[in-house]
Structure formats: C-alpha cells, structure tokens
Amino acid sequence: MAVSLAEKLTASLNLETDLIKGSNGVFDVELSGKLIYSKSDTGEFPNEDSLIQKIRSDHSMG
C-alpha cells in the first residue's frame, strides 16, 4: 500500500516521497509538515485516487 501510494504521488503530483517505517499500523501522509491523512483517525487505509485528488484541491496542485 505505502509503496503504491508513494509511486502514485510521484507520478501524479511530481512529489518527492519518503517512506518511514512505523509500528502498530501507523499510516500517515504529510505534506510540507502538515498531516494530510492518518489511518489512526479513520481506521482504514486511504483510497489512493481520492487522497491524490484531496491533495490537488487542498494545495492547488495539478
């Protein structure tokens, strides 16, 4: 999941990604130090395409 999302973020938004190993099911996505998505808040992994669209619209990328 993380690798796939990192690849999509790079391809779709030309973002540099860093994967940081966590524990206890942590899965967070940050952009410029701001938390964009947290699995601990939702209880599930993000839909990759929806997350990319959210980043595009919230941060005027695209």
PyMOL Python script that loads the backbone (N, CA, C, O; Angstrom):
from pymol import cmd

cmd.read_pdbstr("""\
ATOM      1  N   MET A   1       0.817  -1.193   0.000  1.00  0.00           N
ATOM      2  CA  MET A   1       0.000   0.000   0.000  1.00  0.00           C
ATOM      3  C   MET A   1       0.859   1.255   0.000  1.00  0.00           C
ATOM      4  O   MET A   1       0.663   2.133  -0.840  1.00  0.00           O
ATOM      5  N   ALA A   2       1.792   1.355   0.911  1.00  0.00           N
ATOM      6  CA  ALA A   2       2.612   2.562   1.030  1.00  0.00           C
ATOM      7  C   ALA A   2       3.452   2.785  -0.224  1.00  0.00           C
ATOM      8  O   ALA A   2       3.558   3.911  -0.712  1.00  0.00           O
ATOM      9  N   VAL A   3       4.042   1.727  -0.739  1.00  0.00           N
ATOM     10  CA  VAL A   3       4.884   1.855  -1.928  1.00  0.00           C
ATOM     11  C   VAL A   3       4.038   2.280  -3.116  1.00  0.00           C
ATOM     12  O   VAL A   3       4.443   3.151  -3.885  1.00  0.00           O
ATOM     13  N   SER A   4       2.873   1.678  -3.274  1.00  0.00           N
ATOM     14  CA  SER A   4       1.978   2.026  -4.371  1.00  0.00           C
ATOM     15  C   SER A   4       1.555   3.492  -4.293  1.00  0.00           C
ATOM     16  O   SER A   4       1.564   4.195  -5.303  1.00  0.00           O
ATOM     17  N   LEU A   5       1.186   3.950  -3.106  1.00  0.00           N
ATOM     18  CA  LEU A   5       0.780   5.342  -2.946  1.00  0.00           C
ATOM     19  C   LEU A   5       1.946   6.289  -3.203  1.00  0.00           C
ATOM     20  O   LEU A   5       1.770   7.327  -3.841  1.00  0.00           O
ATOM     21  N   ALA A   6       3.119   5.947  -2.718  1.00  0.00           N
ATOM     22  CA  ALA A   6       4.302   6.780  -2.960  1.00  0.00           C
ATOM     23  C   ALA A   6       4.567   6.918  -4.453  1.00  0.00           C
ATOM     24  O   ALA A   6       4.879   8.007  -4.934  1.00  0.00           O
ATOM     25  N   GLU A   7       4.443   5.820  -5.181  1.00  0.00           N
ATOM     26  CA  GLU A   7       4.654   5.859  -6.632  1.00  0.00           C
ATOM     27  C   GLU A   7       3.602   6.728  -7.315  1.00  0.00           C
ATOM     28  O   GLU A   7       3.925   7.489  -8.227  1.00  0.00           O
ATOM     29  N   LYS A   8       2.351   6.621  -6.881  1.00  0.00           N
ATOM     30  CA  LYS A   8       1.287   7.427  -7.483  1.00  0.00           C
ATOM     31  C   LYS A   8       1.471   8.909  -7.177  1.00  0.00           C
ATOM     32  O   LYS A   8       1.226   9.752  -8.040  1.00  0.00           O
ATOM     33  N   LEU A   9       1.902   9.239  -5.954  1.00  0.00           N
ATOM     34  CA  LEU A   9       2.138  10.641  -5.612  1.00  0.00           C
ATOM     35  C   LEU A   9       3.261  11.227  -6.461  1.00  0.00           C
ATOM     36  O   LEU A   9       3.185  12.373  -6.905  1.00  0.00           O
ATOM     37  N   THR A  10       4.281  10.445  -6.675  1.00  0.00           N
ATOM     38  CA  THR A  10       5.398  10.907  -7.501  1.00  0.00           C
ATOM     39  C   THR A  10       4.944  11.105  -8.947  1.00  0.00           C
ATOM     40  O   THR A  10       5.246  12.127  -9.564  1.00  0.00           O
ATOM     41  N   ALA A  11       4.222  10.130  -9.480  1.00  0.00           N
ATOM     42  CA  ALA A  11       3.792  10.193 -10.881  1.00  0.00           C
ATOM     43  C   ALA A  11       2.711  11.251 -11.109  1.00  0.00           C
ATOM     44  O   ALA A  11       2.763  11.980 -12.099  1.00  0.00           O
ATOM     45  N   SER A  12       1.747  11.340 -10.215  1.00  0.00           N
ATOM     46  CA  SER A  12       0.604  12.230 -10.418  1.00  0.00           C
ATOM     47  C   SER A  12       0.880  13.681 -10.054  1.00  0.00           C
ATOM     48  O   SER A  12       0.405  14.597 -10.726  1.00  0.00           O
ATOM     49  N   LEU A  13       1.648  13.886  -8.992  1.00  0.00           N
ATOM     50  CA  LEU A  13       1.831  15.239  -8.474  1.00  0.00           C
ATOM     51  C   LEU A  13       3.278  15.703  -8.490  1.00  0.00           C
ATOM     52  O   LEU A  13       3.584  16.814  -8.057  1.00  0.00           O
ATOM     53  N   ASN A  14       4.167  14.855  -8.989  1.00  0.00           N
ATOM     54  CA  ASN A  14       5.586  15.171  -9.040  1.00  0.00           C
ATOM     55  C   ASN A  14       6.127  15.525  -7.652  1.00  0.00           C
ATOM     56  O   ASN A  14       6.908  16.463  -7.494  1.00  0.00           O
ATOM     57  N   LEU A  15       5.689  14.745  -6.645  1.00  0.00           N
ATOM     58  CA  LEU A  15       6.136  14.956  -5.274  1.00  0.00           C
ATOM     59  C   LEU A  15       7.240  13.976  -4.922  1.00  0.00           C
ATOM     60  O   LEU A  15       7.210  12.818  -5.336  1.00  0.00           O
ATOM     61  N   GLU A  16       8.196  14.438  -4.168  1.00  0.00           N
ATOM     62  CA  GLU A  16       9.215  13.551  -3.621  1.00  0.00           C
ATOM     63  C   GLU A  16       8.625  12.897  -2.383  1.00  0.00           C
ATOM     64  O   GLU A  16       8.040  13.579  -1.541  1.00  0.00           O
ATOM     65  N   THR A  17       8.771  11.591  -2.262  1.00  0.00           N
ATOM     66  CA  THR A  17       8.186  10.879  -1.134  1.00  0.00           C
ATOM     67  C   THR A  17       9.261  10.190  -0.309  1.00  0.00           C
ATOM     68  O   THR A  17      10.288   9.759  -0.832  1.00  0.00           O
ATOM     69  N   ASP A  18       9.008  10.095   0.974  1.00  0.00           N
ATOM     70  CA  ASP A  18       9.861   9.352   1.894  1.00  0.00           C
ATOM     71  C   ASP A  18       8.979   8.369   2.635  1.00  0.00           C
ATOM     72  O   ASP A  18       7.964   8.754   3.215  1.00  0.00           O
ATOM     73  N   LEU A  19       9.359   7.109   2.618  1.00  0.00           N
ATOM     74  CA  LEU A  19       8.644   6.100   3.386  1.00  0.00           C
ATOM     75  C   LEU A  19       9.403   5.874   4.684  1.00  0.00           C
ATOM     76  O   LEU A  19      10.599   5.584   4.681  1.00  0.00           O
ATOM     77  N   ILE A  20       8.694   6.012   5.780  1.00  0.00           N
ATOM     78  CA  ILE A  20       9.299   5.837   7.093  1.00  0.00           C
ATOM     79  C   ILE A  20       8.571   4.701   7.789  1.00  0.00           C
ATOM     80  O   ILE A  20       7.358   4.752   7.991  1.00  0.00           O
ATOM     81  N   LYS A  21       9.328   3.678   8.150  1.00  0.00           N
ATOM     82  CA  LYS A  21       8.733   2.515   8.785  1.00  0.00           C
ATOM     83  C   LYS A  21       8.170   2.905  10.150  1.00  0.00           C
ATOM     84  O   LYS A  21       8.842   3.546  10.957  1.00  0.00           O
ATOM     85  N   GLY A  22       6.928   2.503  10.385  1.00  0.00           N
ATOM     86  CA  GLY A  22       6.277   2.773  11.662  1.00  0.00           C
ATOM     87  C   GLY A  22       5.954   1.467  12.361  1.00  0.00           C
ATOM     88  O   GLY A  22       6.446   0.403  11.984  1.00  0.00           O
ATOM     89  N   SER A  23       5.134   1.561  13.366  1.00  0.00           N
ATOM     90  CA  SER A  23       4.706   0.367  14.089  1.00  0.00           C
ATOM     91  C   SER A  23       3.241   0.513  14.474  1.00  0.00           C
ATOM     92  O   SER A  23       2.665   1.597  14.383  1.00  0.00           O
ATOM     93  N   ASN A  24       2.657  -0.583  14.899  1.00  0.00           N
ATOM     94  CA  ASN A  24       1.264  -0.590  15.360  1.00  0.00           C
ATOM     95  C   ASN A  24       0.277  -0.100  14.306  1.00  0.00           C
ATOM     96  O   ASN A  24      -0.743   0.499  14.648  1.00  0.00           O
ATOM     97  N   GLY A  25       0.564  -0.345  13.038  1.00  0.00           N
ATOM     98  CA  GLY A  25      -0.368   0.015  11.979  1.00  0.00           C
ATOM     99  C   GLY A  25      -0.421   1.485  11.629  1.00  0.00           C
ATOM    100  O   GLY A  25      -1.376   1.934  10.996  1.00  0.00           O
ATOM    101  N   VAL A  26       0.579   2.241  12.024  1.00  0.00           N
ATOM    102  CA  VAL A  26       0.606   3.672  11.710  1.00  0.00           C
ATOM    103  C   VAL A  26       0.714   3.854  10.203  1.00  0.00           C
ATOM    104  O   VAL A  26       1.538   3.212   9.552  1.00  0.00           O
ATOM    105  N   PHE A  27      -0.109   4.718   9.656  1.00  0.00           N
ATOM    106  CA  PHE A  27      -0.029   5.079   8.247  1.00  0.00           C
ATOM    107  C   PHE A  27      -0.471   6.522   8.133  1.00  0.00           C
ATOM    108  O   PHE A  27      -1.668   6.807   8.089  1.00  0.00           O
ATOM    109  N   ASP A  28       0.482   7.431   8.085  1.00  0.00           N
ATOM    110  CA  ASP A  28       0.210   8.864   7.976  1.00  0.00           C
ATOM    111  C   ASP A  28       0.776   9.398   6.671  1.00  0.00           C
ATOM    112  O   ASP A  28       1.798   8.918   6.179  1.00  0.00           O
ATOM    113  N   VAL A  29       0.109  10.385   6.125  1.00  0.00           N
ATOM    114  CA  VAL A  29       0.604  11.087   4.942  1.00  0.00           C
ATOM    115  C   VAL A  29       0.731  12.559   5.333  1.00  0.00           C
ATOM    116  O   VAL A  29      -0.235  13.181   5.774  1.00  0.00           O
ATOM    117  N   GLU A  30       1.929  13.100   5.167  1.00  0.00           N
ATOM    118  CA  GLU A  30       2.186  14.505   5.473  1.00  0.00           C
ATOM    119  C   GLU A  30       2.678  15.211   4.216  1.00  0.00           C
ATOM    120  O   GLU A  30       3.329  14.612   3.360  1.00  0.00           O
ATOM    121  N   LEU A  31       2.357  16.484   4.125  1.00  0.00           N
ATOM    122  CA  LEU A  31       2.833  17.318   3.032  1.00  0.00           C
ATOM    123  C   LEU A  31       3.321  18.622   3.637  1.00  0.00           C
ATOM    124  O   LEU A  31       2.552  19.344   4.272  1.00  0.00           O
ATOM    125  N   SER A  32       4.575  18.920   3.444  1.00  0.00           N
ATOM    126  CA  SER A  32       5.193  20.132   3.997  1.00  0.00           C
ATOM    127  C   SER A  32       4.978  20.227   5.507  1.00  0.00           C
ATOM    128  O   SER A  32       4.709  21.302   6.042  1.00  0.00           O
ATOM    129  N   GLY A  33       5.100  19.091   6.177  1.00  0.00           N
ATOM    130  CA  GLY A  33       4.975  19.063   7.626  1.00  0.00           C
ATOM    131  C   GLY A  33       3.546  19.058   8.152  1.00  0.00           C
ATOM    132  O   GLY A  33       3.336  19.014   9.364  1.00  0.00           O
ATOM    133  N   LYS A  34       2.559  19.101   7.257  1.00  0.00           N
ATOM    134  CA  LYS A  34       1.157  19.111   7.661  1.00  0.00           C
ATOM    135  C   LYS A  34       0.554  17.724   7.444  1.00  0.00           C
ATOM    136  O   LYS A  34       0.714  17.131   6.378  1.00  0.00           O
ATOM    137  N   LEU A  35      -0.136  17.213   8.458  1.00  0.00           N
ATOM    138  CA  LEU A  35      -0.781  15.910   8.358  1.00  0.00           C
ATOM    139  C   LEU A  35      -1.957  16.004   7.397  1.00  0.00           C
ATOM    140  O   LEU A  35      -2.878  16.794   7.601  1.00  0.00           O
ATOM    141  N   ILE A  36      -1.915  15.188   6.343  1.00  0.00           N
ATOM    142  CA  ILE A  36      -2.962  15.171   5.325  1.00  0.00           C
ATOM    143  C   ILE A  36      -3.928  14.023   5.573  1.00  0.00           C
ATOM    144  O   ILE A  36      -5.133  14.154   5.358  1.00  0.00           O
ATOM    145  N   TYR A  37      -3.388  12.897   6.027  1.00  0.00           N
ATOM    146  CA  TYR A  37      -4.210  11.705   6.250  1.00  0.00           C
ATOM    147  C   TYR A  37      -3.583  10.870   7.356  1.00  0.00           C
ATOM    148  O   TYR A  37      -2.363  10.724   7.420  1.00  0.00           O
ATOM    149  N   SER A  38      -4.419  10.328   8.218  1.00  0.00           N
ATOM    150  CA  SER A  38      -3.943   9.442   9.277  1.00  0.00           C
ATOM    151  C   SER A  38      -4.876   8.252   9.404  1.00  0.00           C
ATOM    152  O   SER A  38      -6.069   8.405   9.669  1.00  0.00           O
ATOM    153  N   LYS A  39      -4.320   7.067   9.211  1.00  0.00           N
ATOM    154  CA  LYS A  39      -5.106   5.850   9.356  1.00  0.00           C
ATOM    155  C   LYS A  39      -5.626   5.709  10.777  1.00  0.00           C
ATOM    156  O   LYS A  39      -6.699   5.143  10.984  1.00  0.00           O
ATOM    157  N   SER A  40      -4.892   6.210  11.757  1.00  0.00           N
ATOM    158  CA  SER A  40      -5.357   6.105  13.140  1.00  0.00           C
ATOM    159  C   SER A  40      -6.626   6.930  13.362  1.00  0.00           C
ATOM    160  O   SER A  40      -7.398   6.630  14.272  1.00  0.00           O
ATOM    161  N   ASP A  41      -6.853   7.963  12.549  1.00  0.00           N
ATOM    162  CA  ASP A  41      -8.082   8.758  12.651  1.00  0.00           C
ATOM    163  C   ASP A  41      -9.269   8.078  11.980  1.00  0.00           C
ATOM    164  O   ASP A  41     -10.398   8.164  12.464  1.00  0.00           O
ATOM    165  N   THR A  42      -9.010   7.403  10.865  1.00  0.00           N
ATOM    166  CA  THR A  42     -10.101   6.822  10.076  1.00  0.00           C
ATOM    167  C   THR A  42     -10.295   5.328  10.299  1.00  0.00           C
ATOM    168  O   THR A  42     -11.382   4.796  10.069  1.00  0.00           O
ATOM    169  N   GLY A  43      -9.234   4.647  10.749  1.00  0.00           N
ATOM    170  CA  GLY A  43      -9.313   3.203  10.933  1.00  0.00           C
ATOM    171  C   GLY A  43      -9.094   2.407   9.664  1.00  0.00           C
ATOM    172  O   GLY A  43      -9.213   1.182   9.670  1.00  0.00           O
ATOM    173  N   GLU A  44      -8.777   3.088   8.577  1.00  0.00           N
ATOM    174  CA  GLU A  44      -8.563   2.382   7.309  1.00  0.00           C
ATOM    175  C   GLU A  44      -7.520   3.093   6.458  1.00  0.00           C
ATOM    176  O   GLU A  44      -7.210   4.267   6.662  1.00  0.00           O
ATOM    177  N   PHE A  45      -6.989   2.343   5.497  1.00  0.00           N
ATOM    178  CA  PHE A  45      -6.051   2.942   4.552  1.00  0.00           C
ATOM    179  C   PHE A  45      -6.818   3.876   3.625  1.00  0.00           C
ATOM    180  O   PHE A  45      -8.009   3.672   3.390  1.00  0.00           O
ATOM    181  N   PRO A  46      -6.152   4.891   3.100  1.00  0.00           N
ATOM    182  CA  PRO A  46      -6.847   5.825   2.204  1.00  0.00           C
ATOM    183  C   PRO A  46      -7.088   5.217   0.834  1.00  0.00           C
ATOM    184  O   PRO A  46      -6.346   4.344   0.386  1.00  0.00           O
ATOM    185  N   ASN A  47      -8.129   5.689   0.182  1.00  0.00           N
ATOM    186  CA  ASN A  47      -8.307   5.412  -1.228  1.00  0.00           C
ATOM    187  C   ASN A  47      -7.273   6.275  -1.940  1.00  0.00           C
ATOM    188  O   ASN A  47      -7.292   7.498  -1.807  1.00  0.00           O
ATOM    189  N   GLU A  48      -6.380   5.657  -2.685  1.00  0.00           N
ATOM    190  CA  GLU A  48      -5.253   6.388  -3.272  1.00  0.00           C
ATOM    191  C   GLU A  48      -5.705   7.519  -4.183  1.00  0.00           C
ATOM    192  O   GLU A  48      -5.196   8.635  -4.080  1.00  0.00           O
ATOM    193  N   ASP A  49      -6.658   7.247  -5.076  1.00  0.00           N
ATOM    194  CA  ASP A  49      -7.099   8.272  -6.026  1.00  0.00           C
ATOM    195  C   ASP A  49      -7.797   9.425  -5.306  1.00  0.00           C
ATOM    196  O   ASP A  49      -7.615  10.586  -5.675  1.00  0.00           O
ATOM    197  N   SER A  50      -8.592   9.114  -4.282  1.00  0.00           N
ATOM    198  CA  SER A  50      -9.266  10.167  -3.515  1.00  0.00           C
ATOM    199  C   SER A  50      -8.257  11.024  -2.762  1.00  0.00           C
ATOM    200  O   SER A  50      -8.406  12.244  -2.686  1.00  0.00           O
ATOM    201  N   LEU A  51      -7.243  10.393  -2.213  1.00  0.00           N
ATOM    202  CA  LEU A  51      -6.220  11.138  -1.491  1.00  0.00           C
ATOM    203  C   LEU A  51      -5.451  12.062  -2.430  1.00  0.00           C
ATOM    204  O   LEU A  51      -5.173  13.209  -2.078  1.00  0.00           O
ATOM    205  N   ILE A  52      -5.110  11.581  -3.605  1.00  0.00           N
ATOM    206  CA  ILE A  52      -4.415  12.416  -4.585  1.00  0.00           C
ATOM    207  C   ILE A  52      -5.287  13.603  -4.981  1.00  0.00           C
ATOM    208  O   ILE A  52      -4.787  14.722  -5.103  1.00  0.00           O
ATOM    209  N   GLN A  53      -6.575  13.375  -5.182  1.00  0.00           N
ATOM    210  CA  GLN A  53      -7.488  14.467  -5.534  1.00  0.00           C
ATOM    211  C   GLN A  53      -7.583  15.476  -4.393  1.00  0.00           C
ATOM    212  O   GLN A  53      -7.605  16.684  -4.634  1.00  0.00           O
ATOM    213  N   LYS A  54      -7.640  14.989  -3.152  1.00  0.00           N
ATOM    214  CA  LYS A  54      -7.685  15.883  -1.990  1.00  0.00           C
ATOM    215  C   LYS A  54      -6.437  16.758  -1.931  1.00  0.00           C
ATOM    216  O   LYS A  54      -6.532  17.961  -1.686  1.00  0.00           O
ATOM    217  N   ILE A  55      -5.275  16.162  -2.152  1.00  0.00           N
ATOM    218  CA  ILE A  55      -4.031  16.928  -2.134  1.00  0.00           C
ATOM    219  C   ILE A  55      -4.041  17.968  -3.246  1.00  0.00           C
ATOM    220  O   ILE A  55      -3.643  19.114  -3.037  1.00  0.00           O
ATOM    221  N   ARG A  56      -4.501  17.563  -4.432  1.00  0.00           N
ATOM    222  CA  ARG A  56      -4.584  18.512  -5.558  1.00  0.00           C
ATOM    223  C   ARG A  56      -5.461  19.702  -5.214  1.00  0.00           C
ATOM    224  O   ARG A  56      -5.072  20.851  -5.427  1.00  0.00           O
ATOM    225  N   SER A  57      -6.640  19.428  -4.686  1.00  0.00           N
ATOM    226  CA  SER A  57      -7.577  20.527  -4.433  1.00  0.00           C
ATOM    227  C   SER A  57      -7.175  21.366  -3.219  1.00  0.00           C
ATOM    228  O   SER A  57      -7.300  22.590  -3.250  1.00  0.00           O
ATOM    229  N   ASP A  58      -6.696  20.726  -2.157  1.00  0.00           N
ATOM    230  CA  ASP A  58      -6.305  21.469  -0.957  1.00  0.00           C
ATOM    231  C   ASP A  58      -5.034  22.274  -1.129  1.00  0.00           C
ATOM    232  O   ASP A  58      -4.836  23.275  -0.439  1.00  0.00           O
ATOM    233  N   HIS A  59      -4.176  21.857  -2.033  1.00  0.00           N
ATOM    234  CA  HIS A  59      -2.877  22.502  -2.185  1.00  0.00           C
ATOM    235  C   HIS A  59      -2.638  23.059  -3.587  1.00  0.00           C
ATOM    236  O   HIS A  59      -1.502  23.337  -3.971  1.00  0.00           O
ATOM    237  N   SER A  60      -3.713  23.214  -4.337  1.00  0.00           N
ATOM    238  CA  SER A  60      -3.647  23.805  -5.679  1.00  0.00           C
ATOM    239  C   SER A  60      -2.561  23.180  -6.538  1.00  0.00           C
ATOM    240  O   SER A  60      -1.745  23.879  -7.138  1.00  0.00           O
ATOM    241  N   MET A  61      -2.564  21.858  -6.588  1.00  0.00           N
ATOM    242  CA  MET A  61      -1.603  21.134  -7.430  1.00  0.00           C
ATOM    243  C   MET A  61      -2.348  20.495  -8.575  1.00  0.00           C
ATOM    244  O   MET A  61      -3.540  20.203  -8.478  1.00  0.00           O
ATOM    245  N   GLY A  62      -1.642  20.285  -9.644  1.00  0.00           N
ATOM    246  CA  GLY A  62      -2.312  19.524 -10.658  1.00  0.00           C
ATOM    247  C   GLY A  62      -1.920  19.869 -12.008  1.00  0.00           C
ATOM    248  O   GLY A  62      -2.427  19.285 -12.966  1.00  0.00           O
TER     249      GLY A  62
END
""", "prot")
cmd.dss("prot")
cmd.show_as("cartoon", "prot")
cmd.util.cbc("prot")
cmd.orient("prot")
